[in-house]
């Protein structure tokens, strides 16, 4: 087993982010993820006129808050397994009435069946200990005909020379240099998406109702509830 794989397995076993790391993440995440998550927020607002959105692994809350700010007609819930992250997110959202953050496990969501119009997640799926349970929970809470958008890091994006130049121009040297390192341990390679991730997806309620595409710094999985 490679060193990279070993570290990724440790990260998955320790699904909960510790308080010290949550504080560190809050201090650094904005520099790396603010622009990419702003793009995701714009895509979501363009799709959703109104409704309820659930952000899995919402962390310090940047994405949820950006969505809520852009569309007051949307109700956005963020859920995270770290109490410290939830505390930080609530602090960030003090003046944003349509963004709420709750402590909880994505594998056992505290939401009713058929109650959510869109499930989203950015940079969290590599932490899931039980991805099939999480994905089945997404299916349960989604309304019929609605989607889940799961984004996570993909190191292959940064290793493509054409993509690398584009990302450097768009996000600057900091993201371009840090991205390959972060994504190596906090994400999945294209090969892992085509094998391990597809295997998980086919054993969930979504079965074959999914699509994968590289977009920006992410690999995006779109899942639809029929």
BAFI-3210 file (N, C-alpha, C; in Angstrom, 3 decimals, decimal comma, padded with zeros to 6 digits):
// residues 226
n [1|2|3|4|5|6|7|8|9|10|11|12|13|14|15|16|17|18|19|20|21|22|23|24|25|26|27|28|29|30|31|32|33|34|35|36|37|38|39|40|41|42|43|44|45|46|47|48|49|50|51|52|53|54|55|56|57|58|59|60|61|62|63|64|65|66|67|68|69|70|71|72|73|74|75|76|77|78|79|80|81|82|83|84|85|86|87|88|89|90|91|92|93|94|95|96|97|98|99|100|101|102|103|104|105|106|107|108|109|110|111|112|113|114|115|116|117|118|119|120|121|122|123|124|125|126|127|128|129|130|131|132|133|134|135|136|137|138|139|140|141|142|143|144|145|146|147|148|149|150|151|152|153|154|155|156|157|158|159|160|161|162|163|164|165|166|167|168|169|170|171|172|173|174|175|176|177|178|179|180|181|182|183|184|185|186|187|188|189|190|191|192|193|194|195|196|197|198|199|200|201|202|203|204|205|206|207|208|209|210|211|212|213|214|215|216|217|218|219|220|221|222|223|224|225|226]
n.u [000,850|000,546|002,137|000,553|-002,027|-002,227|-002,261|-004,619|-006,466|-006,243|-007,201|-009,855|-010,712|-010,575|-012,931|-014,063|-013,153|-010,687|-010,788|-008,514|-007,603|-009,846|-009,929|-007,538|-008,138|-010,246|-008,831|-007,255|-008,708|-010,283|-008,521|-007,863|-010,256|-012,269|-012,746|-013,202|-015,455|-017,239|-017,864|-019,245|-021,410|-022,633|-023,463|-025,339|-027,286|-028,129|-029,474|-031,409|-034,330|-035,920|-036,407|-035,096|-031,865|-029,264|-026,153|-023,578|-021,071|-020,305|-018,356|-016,584|-018,615|-018,644|-019,549|-022,320|-023,223|-022,605|-024,365|-026,826|-026,754|-026,846|-029,345|-032,111|-034,521|-033,961|-033,564|-030,937|-029,234|-026,513|-024,543|-022,394|-019,877|-018,175|-018,239|-016,907|-016,534|-019,206|-019,793|-018,057|-019,111|-021,695|-021,055|-020,016|-022,346|-024,055|-025,557|-027,040|-029,983|-031,187|-029,492|-028,545|-026,884|-026,121|-025,177|-024,180|-024,289|-023,539|-024,232|-026,495|-028,859|-030,533|-033,091|-036,294|-037,858|-037,886|-037,612|-035,767|-034,476|-032,071|-029,036|-025,762|-022,166|-018,858|-015,556|-015,628|-016,338|-014,252|-013,735|-015,726|-016,638|-018,493|-019,527|-021,643|-023,833|-024,105|-024,734|-027,140|-028,663|-028,738|-030,342|-032,716|-033,574|-033,878|-036,205|-038,362|-037,080|-035,148|-031,706|-028,357|-025,290|-022,065|-018,966|-015,461|-011,907|-009,517|-006,542|-005,563|-006,537|-004,846|-002,494|-002,674|-001,301|-002,574|-004,837|-003,512|-002,241|-004,474|-005,702|-003,729|-003,741|-006,309|-006,613|-004,195|-000,785|-000,648|-002,874|-002,461|-000,003|-000,481|-002,718|-002,173|-000,867|-002,667|-004,888|-003,905|-004,063|-006,543|-008,892|-009,790|-008,272|-008,642|-008,732|-009,575|-012,115|-013,311|-013,339|-013,421|-015,247|-017,379|-018,185|-019,205|-021,343|-023,055|-024,092|-025,934|-029,086|-029,254|-028,069|-027,582|-028,074|-026,320|-023,753|-020,409|-018,024|-015,206|-014,650|-013,485|-011,510|-012,409|-013,760|-016,935|-019,834|-022,972|-026,036|-029,221|-032,500|-034,954]
n.v [-001,201|002,242|005,215|007,502|006,367|005,091|007,264|008,508|006,540|006,632|009,221|008,841|006,970|008,503|010,269|012,492|015,868|017,301|019,724|021,582|021,332|022,154|024,870|025,674|025,001|026,748|029,126|028,897|027,863|029,697|031,061|029,152|027,936|029,841|031,173|028,901|027,752|029,855|029,840|027,403|028,085|030,055|028,472|026,854|028,678|029,613|027,401|026,869|028,360|028,622|026,893|024,142|023,553|021,279|021,106|018,963|018,221|020,855|022,454|025,449|026,942|028,585|028,059|027,452|029,877|031,705|030,852|031,309|034,091|034,976|034,212|034,891|033,512|030,899|028,238|027,281|024,592|023,583|020,811|019,241|017,074|017,965|019,708|022,056|023,125|023,635|025,555|027,632|028,117|029,009|031,385|032,813|033,123|034,902|037,165|036,214|035,131|032,964|030,794|027,984|026,044|022,770|020,255|017,016|013,676|012,719|010,216|009,638|011,463|014,275|014,897|014,959|012,435|012,975|015,816|017,677|019,833|020,030|018,400|019,100|018,869|019,682|018,792|016,884|014,198|012,351|011,914|010,331|007,592|005,611|005,586|004,536|004,481|007,228|008,184|006,829|008,058|010,611|010,070|009,346|011,750|013,525|015,083|013,532|013,372|015,268|016,394|015,399|016,993|016,182|017,218|016,765|016,787|016,216|015,002|014,629|016,700|018,842|017,925|017,940|019,711|021,798|022,394|023,159|025,570|027,180|027,175|028,415|030,980|031,751|031,383|031,871|031,585|030,397|028,613|027,010|025,764|024,596|023,030|020,445|019,062|019,046|017,779|015,255|013,847|014,473|013,607|011,956|009,969|009,894|007,245|006,031|007,146|005,927|003,282|002,434|004,436|004,322|001,716|001,916|003,693|002,185|000,431|001,730|003,462|005,163|003,855|003,493|006,105|008,455|010,884|011,719|014,334|016,344|019,456|022,642|022,792|020,413|017,021|016,326|014,720|014,013|013,095|011,625|011,447|009,227]
n.w [000,000|-000,837|000,527|000,317|000,046|002,524|004,327|003,507|004,231|007,000|007,478|006,723|008,603|010,896|010,975|012,200|012,514|014,464|017,196|017,292|014,614|013,249|013,856|012,644|010,003|009,464|009,425|007,180|005,027|003,638|001,948|000,045|-000,848|-001,246|-003,804|-005,618|-004,305|-004,440|-007,143|-007,245|-005,618|-007,201|-009,378|-008,123|-007,224|-009,665|-010,591|-008,634|-007,771|-005,515|-002,373|-000,356|000,751|001,475|002,964|003,140|005,480|006,114|007,273|008,039|006,983|004,687|001,984|002,283|003,372|001,340|-000,658|000,618|000,973|-001,667|-002,526|-000,984|-000,947|-000,662|001,692|003,604|004,959|006,899|007,797|010,109|011,456|013,333|016,278|016,785|014,229|013,560|015,454|014,617|012,051|012,687|013,909|011,750|010,328|011,545|010,711|008,672|007,889|006,595|006,629|008,358|010,846|011,876|014,241|013,426|011,965|008,691|007,875|009,188|008,893|010,332|009,160|007,563|005,468|001,931|001,953|001,096|-001,430|-002,794|-002,344|-001,343|-001,387|-000,677|-000,937|001,133|000,951|000,921|003,551|004,524|006,438|005,939|003,075|001,505|003,234|003,710|001,139|000,684|002,634|001,571|-000,635|000,667|001,986|-000,099|-002,335|-004,731|-008,006|-007,606|-007,001|-005,918|-005,463|-005,448|-004,681|-004,883|-004,203|-006,849|-007,782|-010,369|-011,907|-011,411|-012,423|-015,098|-017,710|-019,222|-017,660|-015,352|-016,053|-016,528|-013,984|-012,517|-013,605|-012,906|-010,121|-008,939|-007,693|-005,142|-004,760|-006,975|-006,369|-003,886|-004,307|-005,704|-003,631|-001,451|-002,654|-003,167|-000,796|000,168|-001,386|-004,486|-007,011|-010,621|-011,405|-009,010|-008,793|-011,002|-010,273|-007,323|-006,300|-008,124|-007,620|-005,014|-005,525|-007,174|-005,393|-003,933|-003,327|-005,473|-007,579|-010,901|-011,550|-011,985|-012,729|-013,665|-013,708|-014,530|-013,115|-012,830|-009,943|-009,073|-008,960|-009,960|-008,856|-009,929|-008,697|-009,079|-007,794|-008,592]
ca.u [000,000|001,343|002,058|-000,626|-003,221|-002,247|-002,683|-006,033|-007,240|-006,242|-008,117|-011,224|-011,047|-010,787|-013,878|-014,270|-012,046|-010,440|-010,953|-007,361|-007,555|-010,979|-009,501|-006,535|-008,836|-010,976|-007,875|-006,585|-009,599|-010,787|-007,538|-007,836|-011,560|-013,252|-013,121|-013,876|-016,782|-018,093|-018,354|-020,262|-022,571|-023,289|-024,134|-026,497|-028,299|-028,661|-030,378|-032,457|-035,012|-036,328|-036,354|-034,249|-030,579|-028,507|-024,715|-022,955|-019,692|-020,301|-017,149|-016,771|-019,870|-018,506|-020,398|-023,723|-023,496|-022,585|-025,620|-027,906|-026,658|-027,194|-030,762|-032,861|-035,659|-033,482|-033,210|-029,734|-028,796|-025,205|-024,376|-021,000|-019,632|-017,316|-018,947|-016,154|-016,865|-020,562|-019,678|-017,433|-020,069|-022,776|-020,504|-019,927|-023,692|-024,878|-026,458|-027,629|-031,120|-031,614|-028,452|-028,504|-025,885|-026,443|-024,217|-024,755|-023,567|-024,126|-024,732|-027,783|-029,267|-031,700|-034,064|-037,383|-037,875|-038,436|-037,728|-034,664|-034,508|-030,732|-027,956|-024,451|-021,015|-017,583|-014,332|-015,899|-016,661|-013,103|-013,735|-016,851|-016,315|-019,514|-020,091|-022,926|-024,859|-024,289|-025,432|-028,527|-029,321|-029,009|-031,498|-033,907|-034,058|-034,177|-037,508|-038,310|-036,711|-034,112|-030,332|-027,248|-024,048|-020,954|-017,678|-014,274|-010,624|-009,004|-005,178|-005,318|-006,867|-003,674|-001,366|-002,875|-000,647|-003,534|-005,608|-002,609|-002,075|-005,756|-005,899|-002,736|-004,234|-007,571|-006,548|-002,910|000,289|-000,900|-003,771|-001,828|001,047|-001,017|-003,744|-001,731|-000,507|-003,894|-005,766|-003,321|-004,495|-007,926|-009,654|-009,668|-007,752|-009,613|-008,847|-010,404|-013,493|-013,823|-013,401|-013,948|-016,415|-018,476|-018,650|-020,065|-022,556|-023,938|-024,675|-026,817|-030,403|-029,113|-027,666|-026,925|-028,522|-025,265|-022,803|-019,163|-017,353|-014,206|-015,050|-012,629|-010,549|-013,137|-014,544|-018,317|-020,757|-024,373|-026,901|-030,624|-033,500|-036,064]
ca.v [000,000|003,460|006,133|008,348|005,584|004,857|008,503|008,708|005,603|007,164|010,363|008,347|006,344|009,598|011,098|013,733|016,815|017,750|021,158|022,370|021,360|022,970|026,270|025,867|024,938|028,005|030,199|028,714|027,401|030,809|031,399|028,130|027,504|030,907|031,355|027,722|027,564|030,911|029,324|026,398|028,823|030,689|027,413|026,395|029,735|029,651|026,260|026,823|029,623|028,560|025,533|023,822|022,971|020,675|021,080|017,930|018,554|022,291|023,097|026,801|027,505|029,563|027,770|027,621|031,302|032,362|030,515|031,995|035,527|035,246|033,921|034,864|032,603|029,549|027,907|026,455|023,931|022,952|019,818|018,841|016,177|018,684|020,751|023,291|023,660|024,177|026,792|028,626|028,441|029,822|032,727|033,457|033,315|035,659|038,114|035,542|034,463|031,753|029,762|027,410|024,986|021,798|019,192|015,720|012,737|012,599|008,854|009,558|012,860|014,652|015,544|014,070|011,887|013,813|017,186|018,509|020,066|019,816|018,074|019,444|018,601|020,028|018,438|016,145|012,779|011,494|011,666|009,493|006,205|004,720|006,366|004,011|004,961|008,659|008,359|006,385|009,115|011,668|009,617|009,371|013,099|014,264|014,954|012,803|014,194|016,234|015,922|015,639|017,370|015,841|017,675|016,503|017,036|015,223|015,451|014,591|018,020|019,710|017,355|018,218|021,005|022,817|022,784|023,822|026,966|027,857|027,361|029,394|032,291|032,077|031,365|032,324|030,644|029,716|027,479|026,129|024,973|023,845|022,115|019,062|018,441|018,818|016,831|013,918|013,203|014,835|013,466|010,677|010,023|009,489|005,784|005,696|007,475|004,968|001,938|002,400|005,299|003,745|000,516|002,384|004,293|001,154|-000,316|002,639|003,634|005,893|002,841|004,023|007,472|009,392|011,326|012,274|015,255|017,243|020,850|023,511|021,998|019,292|016,035|016,495|013,611|014,410|011,952|012,026|010,550|008,977]
ca.w [000,000|-000,929|001,656|000,097|000,351|003,966|004,976|003,186|005,043|008,361|007,475|006,651|009,892|011,822|010,227|012,938|012,521|015,831|017,433|016,808|013,156|012,795|013,968|011,591|008,722|009,310|009,146|005,890|003,960|002,831|000,922|-000,992|-001,343|-001,413|-005,206|-006,165|-003,714|-004,970|-008,425|-006,942|-005,113|-008,354|-010,147|-007,353|-007,243|-011,029|-010,745|-007,618|-007,495|-004,119|-001,862|000,786|000,367|002,570|002,706|003,968|005,810|005,793|007,788|008,573|006,495|003,602|000,829|002,679|003,580|000,032|-001,321|001,330|000,690|-003,056|-002,783|000,273|-001,030|-000,354|003,065|003,518|006,185|006,887|008,854|010,249|012,580|014,281|017,024|016,631|012,910|013,641|016,232|013,745|010,982|013,263|014,122|010,441|009,753|012,496|010,050|007,508|008,517|005,897|006,723|009,699|010,956|012,908|014,501|013,108|011,120|007,356|007,713|009,895|008,785|011,138|008,292|007,177|004,114|000,850|002,476|000,607|-002,878|-003,347|-001,406|-001,880|-000,532|-001,321|-000,226|002,368|000,753|001,219|004,991|004,929|006,791|005,366|001,960|001,028|004,154|003,464|-000,138|000,866|003,391|000,586|-001,411|001,530|002,306|-001,325|-002,977|-005,997|-009,154|-007,237|-007,171|-004,993|-006,142|-004,562|-005,218|-004,063|-004,869|-007,791|-008,102|-011,811|-012,456|-011,278|-013,148|-016,516|-017,965|-019,670|-016,483|-014,409|-016,490|-016,322|-012,549|-012,061|-014,031|-012,245|-008,651|-008,447|-007,387|-003,868|-005,008|-007,965|-005,731|-002,759|-004,782|-005,913|-002,354|-000,694|-003,340|-003,115|000,444|000,458|-002,615|-005,171|-008,372|-011,635|-011,331|-007,844|-009,141|-011,973|-009,691|-005,955|-006,112|-008,913|-006,928|-003,924|-006,074|-007,722|-004,280|-003,208|-003,944|-006,738|-008,542|-012,101|-011,816|-011,611|-013,752|-013,146|-014,618|-013,961|-013,221|-012,025|-009,169|-008,509|-009,677|-009,517|-009,068|-009,874|-008,437|-009,184|-007,203|-009,519]
c.u [000,883|001,159|000,823|-001,897|-003,348|-002,741|-004,165|-006,924|-007,321|-007,222|-009,572|-011,642|-011,326|-011,682|-014,083|-013,021|-011,888|-010,591|-009,752|-007,309|-008,698|-010,611|-008,482|-007,193|-009,581|-010,054|-007,286|-007,541|-010,064|-009,836|-007,586|-009,199|-012,553|-013,695|-013,773|-015,274|-017,746|-018,669|-019,456|-021,544|-023,341|-024,057|-025,410|-027,619|-028,936|-029,677|-031,601|-033,073|-035,427|-036,239|-035,390|-033,014|-029,881|-027,052|-024,071|-021,488|-019,432|-019,114|-017,417|-017,924|-019,806|-019,476|-021,874|-024,100|-023,519|-023,872|-026,770|-027,921|-027,158|-028,685|-031,528|-034,058|-035,263|-033,241|-032,057|-029,380|-027,405|-025,114|-022,931|-020,847|-018,737|-018,116|-018,234|-016,444|-018,252|-020,553|-019,103|-018,421|-021,202|-022,305|-020,430|-021,302|-024,602|-025,903|-027,126|-028,761|-031,524|-030,511|-028,378|-027,549|-026,198|-025,321|-024,875|-023,897|-024,278|-024,677|-026,054|-028,350|-030,535|-032,730|-035,085|-037,193|-038,452|-038,610|-036,725|-034,713|-033,147|-029,772|-026,644|-023,367|-019,760|-016,422|-014,536|-016,010|-015,487|-012,983|-014,785|-016,400|-017,230|-020,211|-021,428|-024,067|-025,163|-025,098|-026,884|-029,322|-029,654|-030,262|-032,782|-034,453|-034,411|-035,626|-037,331|-038,019|-035,596|-032,732|-029,448|-026,019|-022,901|-019,641|-016,557|-013,019|-010,249|-007,607|-004,877|-005,608|-005,628|-002,476|-001,502|-002,303|-001,605|-004,371|-004,761|-002,422|-003,342|-005,977|-004,939|-003,195|-005,458|-007,436|-005,202|-001,993|-000,029|-001,758|-003,121|-000,780|000,511|-002,009|-003,279|-001,408|-001,758|-004,734|-005,219|-003,809|-005,966|-008,761|-009,432|-009,092|-008,859|-009,817|-009,719|-011,872|-014,107|-013,966|-014,115|-015,240|-017,613|-019,046|-019,578|-021,408|-023,553|-024,608|-025,548|-028,153|-030,323|-028,778|-026,947|-027,338|-027,493|-024,416|-021,565|-018,566|-016,308|-014,675|-014,214|-011,604|-011,148|-013,410|-015,943|-019,123|-022,174|-025,236|-028,346|-031,530|-034,697|-037,367]
c.v [001,247|004,311|007,014|007,620|005,360|006,088|008,756|007,771|006,071|008,331|009,907|007,700|007,399|010,647|012,458|014,596|017,368|019,259|021,973|022,458|022,183|024,449|026,598|025,907|026,235|029,142|030,108|028,421|028,523|031,139|030,423|027,940|028,618|031,048|030,113|027,520|028,667|030,492|028,289|027,078|029,465|029,669|026,957|027,423|029,836|028,530|026,366|028,202|029,733|027,117|025,395|023,075|022,442|020,532|020,090|018,258|020,024|023,056|024,470|027,567|028,424|029,308|027,994|029,091|032,050|032,092|031,300|033,492|035,849|035,039|033,804|033,921|031,152|029,406|026,919|025,903|023,340|021,975|019,371|017,999|016,809|019,791|022,095|023,945|024,294|025,502|027,925|029,080|029,317|031,251|033,494|033,854|034,158|036,565|037,515|034,649|033,151|030,700|029,284|026,224|024,085|020,783|017,860|014,922|012,590|011,208|008,631|010,970|013,161|015,435|014,509|013,537|012,925|015,280|018,166|018,614|019,882|019,501|018,426|019,041|018,957|019,621|017,650|014,637|011,852|011,191|010,643|008,065|005,218|005,432|005,850|004,471|006,436|008,881|007,887|007,384|010,305|011,320|009,744|010,776|013,913|014,046|014,216|013,772|015,189|015,575|016,159|015,945|017,165|016,223|017,220|016,709|015,890|015,677|015,470|015,933|018,912|019,203|017,519|019,607|022,114|023,317|023,580|025,294|027,774|028,159|028,394|030,812|032,724|032,246|031,788|031,198|029,815|028,469|026,490|025,235|024,093|022,770|020,677|018,336|018,085|017,720|015,405|013,137|013,434|014,783|012,099|010,896|009,621|007,976|005,360|006,038|006,413|003,557|001,963|003,201|004,767|002,504|000,890|002,892|003,231|000,326|000,574|002,728|004,396|004,945|003,465|005,451|008,487|009,740|011,880|013,216|016,071|018,677|021,683|022,667|020,665|018,175|016,153|015,253|014,154|013,163|012,400|010,965|010,438|008,753]
c.w [000,000|000,316|001,538|000,479|001,860|004,716|004,731|004,013|006,489|008,466|007,461|007,967|010,948|011,164|010,881|012,895|013,932|015,952|016,965|015,287|012,587|012,812|012,879|010,218|008,451|008,908|007,745|004,732|003,050|001,685|-000,251|-001,646|-001,635|-002,875|-005,811|-005,602|-004,140|-006,319|-008,216|-006,472|-006,261|-009,187|-009,443|-007,402|-008,627|-011,259|-009,853|-007,406|-006,053|-003,656|-000,703|000,318|001,615|002,159|003,677|004,218|005,553|006,367|008,365|007,936|005,297|002,453|001,162|002,786|002,254|-000,730|-000,706|001,040|-000,708|-003,337|-001,464|000,251|-000,766|001,148|003,000|004,899|005,961|008,041|008,894|011,512|013,650|014,969|016,876|015,282|012,918|014,400|015,389|012,667|011,506|013,514|012,811|009,898|010,635|011,823|008,806|008,011|007,867|005,779|008,170|009,719|012,137|013,035|014,174|012,142|009,780|007,102|008,445|009,988|009,599|010,335|007,829|005,763|003,142|001,266|001,878|-000,919|-003,550|-002,205|-002,079|-000,884|-001,305|-000,415|001,050|002,154|001,043|002,709|005,415|005,213|006,080|004,206|001,464|001,934|003,912|002,193|-000,053|001,697|002,477|-000,212|-000,591|001,705|001,062|-001,762|-004,309|-007,154|-008,869|-007,184|-005,941|-005,836|-005,165|-005,248|-004,286|-004,911|-005,803|-008,230|-009,592|-012,476|-012,466|-012,078|-014,653|-016,830|-018,376|-018,501|-015,508|-014,770|-016,226|-014,841|-011,989|-012,400|-013,215|-010,733|-008,079|-008,016|-006,153|-004,074|-005,956|-007,310|-004,613|-003,212|-004,978|-004,614|-001,561|-001,333|-003,319|-001,898|000,753|-000,829|-003,212|-006,560|-009,346|-011,594|-010,148|-008,098|-010,051|-011,403|-008,334|-005,791|-006,901|-008,231|-005,772|-004,466|-006,536|-006,629|-003,392|-003,927|-005,260|-007,895|-009,738|-012,439|-011,346|-012,831|-013,053|-014,178|-013,860|-014,170|-012,271|-011,265|-008,719|-009,518|-009,100|-009,859|-008,900|-009,757|-008,462|-008,569|-008,140|-008,765]
res [x|x|x|x|x|x|x|x|x|x|x|x|x|x|x|x|x|x|x|x|x|x|x|x|x|x|x|x|x|x|x|x|x|x|x|x|x|x|x|x|x|x|x|x|x|x|x|x|x|x|x|x|x|x|x|x|x|x|x|x|x|x|x|x|x|x|x|x|x|x|x|x|x|x|x|x|x|x|x|x|x|x|x|x|x|x|x|x|x|x|x|x|x|x|x|x|x|x|x|x|x|x|x|x|x|x|x|x|x|x|x|x|x|x|x|x|x|x|x|x|x|x|x|x|x|x|x|x|x|x|x|x|x|x|x|x|x|x|x|x|x|x|x|x|x|x|x|x|x|x|x|x|x|x|x|x|x|x|x|x|x|x|x|x|x|x|x|x|x|x|x|x|x|x|x|x|x|x|x|x|x|x|x|x|x|x|x|x|x|x|x|x|x|x|x|x|x|x|x|x|x|x|x|x|x|x|x|x|x|x|x|x|x|x|x|x|x|x|x|x|x|x|x|x|x|x]
***
